[in-house]
Amino acid sequence: MRKDSGIMKITSDEALRRVALHDHGVLSTINPERGIDSVPVVYGIDDDGYIGIPIDTVKPKTSTNLQREENLATDRRATLLVDLWDQNDWSRLWWVRVRLERMDDDEGRAARLADVLAAKYPQYRDKPFARVMIFRVLAVTGWTAS
């Protein structure tokens, strides 16, 4: 961590460590008509630093054809925001913003990320995925209160 003028910035390595340890975040994509679309998501990170976000069949939804994927078909950029909030102890607050780019599956990366997700979340033990979206990390920024 680095302190500049009272601002506590998190290094990229520390930021990614926090993201890997956390269990959910908010994914934002760009809708060509409405602008930013944000939705809560779970995710997994593989050993190469790629992030997988599942489209699962566990949580109720009308379809597995989701707006976030339509948005990403038009603009492959996305942002994942992960944070820790403690209303009683603001010295524990932190956030990390991960700029992402949607990637096509290469050499089975989606299957490896499905394994990561299955190990991280008991609900995904049987890999109930319609698919796993793959993202490459473009940049990471973060802040912490202490």
Backbone as CSV, one residue per row, in Angstrom:
resi,resn,N_x,N_y,N_z,CA_x,CA_y,CA_z,C_x,C_y,C_z
1,MET,0.832,-1.176,0.000,0.000,0.000,0.000,0.874,1.235,0.000
2,ARG,0.355,2.294,-0.558,1.073,3.539,-0.690,0.182,4.658,-0.166
3,LYS,0.756,5.560,0.597,-0.022,6.664,1.127,0.452,7.958,0.482
4,ASP,-0.456,8.604,-0.264,-0.191,9.891,-0.896,-1.223,10.884,-0.374
5,SER,-0.789,11.890,0.343,-1.681,12.944,0.825,-2.863,12.381,1.611
6,GLY,-2.633,11.351,2.407,-3.716,10.786,3.195,-4.554,9.756,2.461
7,ILE,-4.284,9.538,1.178,-5.037,8.560,0.390,-4.275,7.242,0.407
8,MET,-4.964,6.170,0.778,-4.326,4.857,0.847,-4.647,4.075,-0.424
9,LYS,-3.688,4.020,-1.344,-3.849,3.255,-2.573,-3.335,1.841,-2.339
10,ILE,-3.988,0.886,-2.949,-3.586,-0.514,-2.850,-2.777,-0.853,-4.098
11,THR,-1.689,-1.601,-3.932,-0.922,-2.050,-5.096,-1.777,-3.013,-5.921
12,SER,-1.434,-3.192,-7.177,-2.177,-4.123,-8.038,-2.174,-5.530,-7.476
13,ASP,-1.026,-5.977,-6.969,-0.950,-7.329,-6.406,-1.867,-7.471,-5.194
14,GLU,-1.854,-6.481,-4.308,-2.718,-6.530,-3.122,-4.181,-6.451,-3.527
15,ALA,-4.477,-5.618,-4.514,-5.856,-5.491,-4.975,-6.374,-6.824,-5.523
16,LEU,-5.593,-7.481,-6.368,-6.018,-8.775,-6.921,-6.114,-9.848,-5.849
17,ARG,-5.238,-9.779,-4.840,-5.327,-10.728,-3.719,-6.664,-10.568,-3.008
18,ARG,-7.073,-9.325,-2.760,-8.356,-9.074,-2.101,-9.522,-9.550,-2.957
19,VAL,-9.452,-9.297,-4.252,-10.512,-9.752,-5.143,-10.604,-11.279,-5.110
20,ALA,-9.466,-11.962,-5.149,-9.459,-13.429,-5.147,-10.059,-13.993,-3.858
21,LEU,-9.831,-13.322,-2.742,-10.343,-13.800,-1.464,-11.812,-13.462,-1.244
22,HIS,-12.310,-12.456,-1.936,-13.695,-12.022,-1.762,-14.626,-12.936,-2.552
23,ASP,-15.923,-12.904,-2.259,-16.822,-13.862,-2.898,-17.799,-13.284,-3.917
24,HIS,-17.881,-11.970,-4.027,-18.806,-11.396,-5.010,-18.432,-9.951,-5.310
25,GLY,-19.012,-9.450,-6.387,-18.772,-8.070,-6.770,-19.887,-7.587,-7.677
26,VAL,-19.692,-6.446,-8.297,-20.665,-5.878,-9.224,-19.984,-5.757,-10.582
27,LEU,-20.580,-6.396,-11.585,-20.075,-6.333,-12.951,-20.838,-5.252,-13.702
28,SER,-20.107,-4.356,-14.325,-20.728,-3.300,-15.136,-20.304,-3.476,-16.586
29,THR,-21.301,-3.438,-17.467,-21.081,-3.496,-18.900,-21.747,-2.271,-19.524
30,ILE,-21.544,-2.074,-20.814,-22.081,-0.893,-21.482,-23.192,-1.299,-22.440
31,ASN,-24.376,-0.797,-22.175,-25.508,-1.008,-23.063,-25.511,0.122,-24.085
32,PRO,-25.594,-0.190,-25.377,-25.499,0.853,-26.397,-26.596,1.927,-26.289
33,GLU,-27.737,1.585,-25.714,-28.840,2.547,-25.610,-28.917,3.203,-24.235
34,ARG,-28.801,2.421,-23.172,-29.010,2.922,-21.813,-27.740,3.379,-21.119
35,GLY,-26.601,2.953,-21.608,-25.352,3.256,-20.912,-24.954,2.107,-20.002
36,ILE,-24.507,2.421,-18.819,-23.945,1.411,-17.919,-25.038,0.513,-17.342
37,ASP,-24.811,-0.799,-17.448,-25.639,-1.821,-16.802,-24.777,-2.486,-15.739
38,SER,-25.275,-2.548,-14.513,-24.530,-3.180,-13.419,-25.365,-4.289,-12.803
39,VAL,-24.689,-5.365,-12.438,-25.374,-6.520,-11.860,-24.422,-7.208,-10.880
40,PRO,-24.945,-7.695,-9.725,-24.079,-8.440,-8.808,-23.709,-9.797,-9.410
41,VAL,-22.461,-10.212,-9.190,-21.972,-11.486,-9.733,-21.038,-12.161,-8.743
42,VAL,-20.878,-13.453,-8.931,-19.784,-14.191,-8.307,-18.762,-14.448,-9.398
43,TYR,-17.562,-14.826,-9.006,-16.492,-14.975,-9.989,-15.417,-15.890,-9.421
44,GLY,-14.553,-16.338,-10.307,-13.362,-17.085,-9.919,-12.181,-16.559,-10.708
45,ILE,-10.992,-16.709,-10.147,-9.757,-16.273,-10.806,-8.843,-17.478,-10.949
46,ASP,-8.339,-17.712,-12.170,-7.444,-18.855,-12.363,-5.991,-18.461,-12.085
47,ASP,-5.092,-19.428,-12.179,-3.679,-19.195,-11.867,-3.012,-18.195,-12.810
48,ASP,-3.592,-17.997,-13.993,-3.047,-17.038,-14.950,-3.638,-15.644,-14.779
49,GLY,-4.556,-15.484,-13.818,-5.151,-14.182,-13.558,-6.374,-13.857,-14.401
50,TYR,-6.910,-14.837,-15.115,-8.156,-14.613,-15.857,-9.328,-14.780,-14.900
51,ILE,-10.371,-14.004,-15.129,-11.550,-14.044,-14.271,-12.682,-14.720,-15.030
52,GLY,-13.347,-15.647,-14.361,-14.503,-16.326,-14.923,-15.759,-15.929,-14.171
53,ILE,-16.780,-15.533,-14.909,-18.071,-15.184,-14.321,-19.095,-16.138,-14.923
54,PRO,-19.751,-16.923,-14.066,-20.641,-17.961,-14.599,-22.009,-17.434,-15.006
55,ILE,-22.559,-18.075,-16.015,-23.979,-17.996,-16.315,-24.501,-19.354,-15.866
56,ASP,-25.161,-19.358,-14.708,-25.519,-20.642,-14.094,-26.987,-20.978,-14.305
57,THR,-27.330,-22.202,-13.913,-28.713,-22.657,-13.953,-29.242,-22.866,-12.540
58,VAL,-28.524,-22.349,-11.530,-28.923,-22.511,-10.133,-29.915,-21.433,-9.717
59,LYS,-29.554,-20.173,-9.946,-30.412,-19.060,-9.542,-31.528,-18.882,-10.567
60,PRO,-32.749,-18.586,-10.097,-33.869,-18.417,-11.029,-33.644,-17.254,-11.992
61,LYS,-33.967,-17.479,-13.248,-33.920,-16.440,-14.273,-34.820,-16.880,-15.415
62,THR,-35.307,-15.929,-16.159,-36.224,-16.281,-17.250,-35.496,-16.937,-18.420
63,SER,-34.195,-16.658,-18.556,-33.415,-17.190,-19.665,-31.935,-17.136,-19.295
64,THR,-31.130,-17.955,-19.944,-29.679,-17.836,-19.767,-29.071,-16.919,-20.828
65,ASN,-29.925,-16.302,-21.654,-29.480,-15.270,-22.600,-29.577,-13.939,-21.870
66,LEU,-28.486,-13.521,-21.239,-28.514,-12.370,-20.346,-28.066,-11.090,-21.036
67,GLN,-28.615,-9.980,-20.556,-28.307,-8.673,-21.128,-26.817,-8.376,-21.083
68,ARG,-26.135,-8.807,-20.013,-24.699,-8.517,-19.919,-23.936,-9.122,-21.096
69,GLU,-24.367,-10.293,-21.552,-23.686,-10.905,-22.695,-24.003,-10.169,-23.997
70,GLU,-25.234,-9.687,-24.129,-25.568,-8.879,-25.308,-24.738,-7.600,-25.306
71,ASN,-24.595,-6.977,-24.137,-23.775,-5.776,-24.039,-22.333,-6.074,-24.431
72,LEU,-21.807,-7.187,-23.943,-20.412,-7.544,-24.210,-20.182,-7.936,-25.669
73,ALA,-21.224,-8.369,-26.352,-21.096,-8.677,-27.779,-20.855,-7.397,-28.581
74,THR,-21.376,-6.283,-28.073,-21.204,-4.989,-28.729,-19.918,-4.298,-28.284
75,ASP,-19.630,-4.387,-26.996,-18.447,-3.738,-26.414,-17.861,-4.692,-25.385
76,ARG,-16.678,-5.242,-25.658,-16.082,-6.302,-24.836,-15.544,-5.803,-23.491
77,ARG,-15.601,-4.500,-23.262,-15.084,-3.949,-22.011,-16.105,-4.104,-20.879
78,ALA,-15.578,-4.314,-19.665,-16.413,-4.414,-18.471,-15.580,-3.958,-17.277
79,THR,-16.251,-3.743,-16.176,-15.582,-3.419,-14.920,-16.182,-4.278,-13.827
80,LEU,-15.321,-4.822,-12.982,-15.749,-5.558,-11.790,-15.365,-4.715,-10.587
81,LEU,-16.337,-4.377,-9.756,-16.102,-3.613,-8.542,-16.335,-4.529,-7.351
82,VAL,-15.321,-4.641,-6.511,-15.390,-5.475,-5.315,-15.073,-4.574,-4.131
83,ASP,-15.843,-4.728,-3.055,-15.590,-3.867,-1.907,-15.908,-4.569,-0.596
84,LEU,-15.389,-3.992,0.459,-15.733,-4.430,1.813,-16.285,-3.213,2.531
85,TRP,-17.459,-3.364,3.089,-18.121,-2.288,3.812,-18.388,-2.765,5.231
86,ASP,-18.049,-1.955,6.191,-18.340,-2.242,7.596,-18.918,-0.971,8.199
87,GLN,-20.219,-0.967,8.434,-20.863,0.268,8.900,-20.397,0.685,10.282
88,ASN,-19.823,-0.228,11.046,-19.372,0.103,12.395,-17.904,0.470,12.479
89,ASP,-17.110,0.010,11.533,-15.675,0.255,11.589,-15.176,0.677,10.208
90,TRP,-15.176,1.982,9.975,-14.792,2.485,8.669,-13.301,2.339,8.399
91,SER,-12.519,1.985,9.386,-11.098,1.747,9.131,-10.892,0.462,8.326
92,ARG,-11.917,-0.375,8.211,-11.835,-1.631,7.465,-12.277,-1.491,6.007
93,LEU,-12.787,-0.323,5.621,-13.331,-0.147,4.272,-12.249,-0.274,3.208
94,TRP,-12.606,-0.904,2.070,-11.731,-0.928,0.902,-12.574,-1.210,-0.335
95,TRP,-12.034,-0.849,-1.484,-12.637,-1.215,-2.758,-11.549,-1.457,-3.789
96,VAL,-11.894,-2.291,-4.764,-11.006,-2.595,-5.883,-11.835,-2.545,-7.161
97,ARG,-11.301,-1.853,-8.166,-11.946,-1.791,-9.484,-11.039,-2.508,-10.481
98,VAL,-11.605,-3.510,-11.150,-10.855,-4.300,-12.122,-11.433,-4.023,-13.504
99,ARG,-10.623,-3.410,-14.370,-11.035,-3.200,-15.763,-10.790,-4.501,-16.522
100,LEU,-11.799,-4.939,-17.260,-11.773,-6.246,-17.905,-12.060,-6.145,-19.395
101,GLU,-11.651,-7.214,-20.102,-12.016,-7.394,-21.501,-12.509,-8.821,-21.677
102,ARG,-13.685,-8.993,-22.251,-14.243,-10.321,-22.509,-13.379,-11.029,-23.539
103,MET,-13.073,-12.300,-23.280,-12.229,-13.100,-24.160,-13.004,-14.320,-24.654
104,ASP,-12.599,-14.827,-25.795,-13.125,-16.093,-26.281,-12.385,-17.215,-25.573
105,ASP,-13.023,-18.380,-25.500,-12.374,-19.521,-24.858,-11.181,-19.961,-25.699
106,ASP,-10.079,-20.204,-25.009,-8.895,-20.726,-25.693,-8.316,-21.855,-24.854
107,GLU,-8.123,-22.972,-25.490,-7.492,-24.120,-24.848,-8.171,-24.525,-23.543
108,GLY,-9.490,-24.423,-23.497,-10.226,-24.931,-22.340,-10.208,-24.046,-21.115
109,ARG,-9.933,-22.774,-21.272,-9.889,-21.875,-20.109,-11.238,-21.839,-19.378
110,ALA,-12.352,-21.865,-20.120,-13.673,-21.840,-19.483,-13.850,-23.054,-18.576
111,ALA,-13.376,-24.212,-19.018,-13.482,-25.424,-18.187,-12.632,-25.298,-16.924
112,ARG,-11.440,-24.711,-17.051,-10.584,-24.519,-15.869,-11.215,-23.520,-14.899
113,LEU,-11.813,-22.464,-15.446,-12.493,-21.497,-14.582,-13.736,-22.119,-13.943
114,ALA,-14.407,-23.024,-14.647,-15.540,-23.742,-14.050,-15.058,-24.567,-12.851
115,ASP,-13.884,-25.169,-12.968,-13.305,-25.908,-11.831,-13.035,-24.982,-10.652
116,VAL,-12.507,-23.791,-10.931,-12.237,-22.803,-9.873,-13.537,-22.415,-9.178
117,LEU,-14.568,-22.150,-9.964,-15.866,-21.771,-9.401,-16.465,-22.901,-8.571
118,ALA,-16.338,-24.130,-9.054,-16.873,-25.289,-8.324,-16.162,-25.479,-6.991
119,ALA,-14.874,-25.173,-6.940,-14.114,-25.294,-5.690,-14.430,-24.141,-4.725
120,LYS,-14.768,-22.992,-5.252,-14.981,-21.800,-4.426,-16.391,-21.736,-3.832
121,TYR,-17.394,-22.185,-4.573,-18.787,-22.063,-4.161,-19.439,-23.441,-4.080
122,PRO,-19.907,-23.857,-2.904,-20.557,-25.172,-2.776,-21.752,-25.351,-3.719
123,GLN,-22.464,-24.274,-4.002,-23.627,-24.349,-4.897,-23.226,-24.739,-6.323
124,TYR,-21.949,-24.560,-6.651,-21.465,-24.855,-7.998,-20.671,-26.161,-8.063
125,ARG,-20.720,-26.948,-7.003,-19.947,-28.186,-6.942,-20.176,-29.064,-8.169
126,ASP,-21.428,-29.110,-8.654,-21.760,-29.956,-9.812,-21.645,-29.216,-11.146
127,LYS,-21.077,-28.010,-11.105,-20.845,-27.182,-12.301,-22.121,-26.968,-13.135
128,PRO,-23.133,-26.381,-12.524,-24.392,-26.147,-13.236,-24.342,-24.885,-14.102
129,PHE,-23.432,-24.864,-15.055,-23.201,-23.671,-15.849,-23.741,-23.833,-17.266
130,ALA,-24.444,-22.829,-17.721,-24.772,-22.766,-19.144,-23.477,-22.441,-19.890
131,ARG,-22.669,-21.564,-19.252,-21.340,-21.217,-19.764,-20.622,-20.369,-18.724
132,VAL,-19.340,-20.187,-18.925,-18.527,-19.316,-18.075,-17.913,-18.249,-18.964
133,MET,-18.216,-16.998,-18.646,-17.622,-15.891,-19.401,-16.184,-15.702,-18.928
134,ILE,-15.283,-15.483,-19.865,-13.858,-15.328,-19.571,-13.466,-13.864,-19.765
135,PHE,-12.724,-13.345,-18.789,-12.255,-11.962,-18.869,-10.762,-11.889,-18.608
136,ARG,-10.103,-11.055,-19.388,-8.698,-10.728,-19.166,-8.654,-9.429,-18.371
137,VAL,-7.772,-9.383,-17.375,-7.612,-8.184,-16.560,-6.767,-7.174,-17.327
138,LEU,-7.299,-5.975,-17.520,-6.575,-4.906,-18.197,-5.875,-3.987,-17.210
139,ALA,-6.528,-3.695,-16.094,-5.962,-2.787,-15.088,-6.686,-3.003,-13.764
140,VAL,-5.981,-2.688,-12.689,-6.542,-2.838,-11.346,-6.196,-1.602,-10.542
141,THR,-7.187,-1.029,-9.881,-6.946,0.073,-8.962,-7.722,-0.213,-7.681
142,GLY,-7.260,0.368,-6.588,-7.959,0.142,-5.336,-7.630,1.156,-4.284
143,TRP,-8.408,1.132,-3.218,-8.263,2.073,-2.114,-8.604,1.328,-0.825
144,THR,-7.946,1.713,0.233,-8.287,1.186,1.546,-8.247,2.311,2.565
145,ALA,-9.066,2.192,3.586,-9.108,3.224,4.624,-7.925,3.131,5.561
146,SER,-7.304,1.967,5.617,-6.157,1.823,6.538,-5.127,0.863,5.976
